[in-house]
């Protein structure tokens, strides 16, 4: 009754039609997209005897970053040249026995034995060649080794992509083991913004929605909503691809951003956050508002599209003149 409403201090407000809106400011971290980041590691244990670039420098694909001296590389080259020599002898023997077998001079058994031995040495040579490639030697360097027989005692480690040196993890004179990370390289455009969004706001976020980083000109679109809720803080990961004006941003930077609704819908309204009630029943979680009627109030279900400050953007079955 009106007397009870006054005694309890219940307040009502008018609905505000909202066809466009933004979410509240949500915190997030700037990260490099996974396909734009690379780690340059030591392919062999050895000594870093020269460092050419440092953190913050722009590099081009193929640019030399550092030089590694490795005794293990010398051993791999020796084994490769030994396999190459054995392969050449086996190849000559196989060609000779092939001609003799065609002329009926040797037995088939001897021909098959020679063929098998040649195949085994061919496989061994390919294995040694692949080991050199995995050690960091380029195909051109391997060909040079095979033709000249001259060993090299080190490797030039080059950039796999164009980008910026995000982290330098090695210095000249440092000994490293195999697979030790040396540099982290990344392309800084576009960038990702990863936000942990509360579940009550998540329902209003859709793929393709525009996003703006607060205090900057950087903007982009939502590209992923990870379908997993963190049980500790009840948030989900929302990923935004920022492809405009990212020069002022850096990986690891913590920022705030707003996700814009360009078309909230004709039945979307802005109400105070304090007007929402959340309950759980046998049918799951519901979000309700209380609408004033002639005889009191009735609970009405709504969908939360987003929030900004103390206001919440909701969609529901409203005429627009309710209190």
ABEGO torsion letter per residue (X at the ends): XAAAAAAAGBBBBBBBBBABBBBBBBBBBBBBBAAABBBBBBABBEBBABBABBBGBBBBBGBBABBBBBAAAAAAAAAAAAAAAAAAAAAAAAAAAAAAAAAGABBAAAAAAAAAAAAAAAAAAAAAAAAAAAAGBBAAAAAAAAAAGBBBABBBBBBABBEBBABBABBBGBBBBBGBBABBBBBAOBBBBBBBBBAAAAAABBBGBBBBBBGBABBBBBABBBBBBBAAAGBBBBBBBBABGAAABBBGBBBBBBBBBABAEAABBBBBAAABBBBBBAAEBBBBBBBBBAAEBBBBBBBBAEBBEABBBBBBBBAGABX
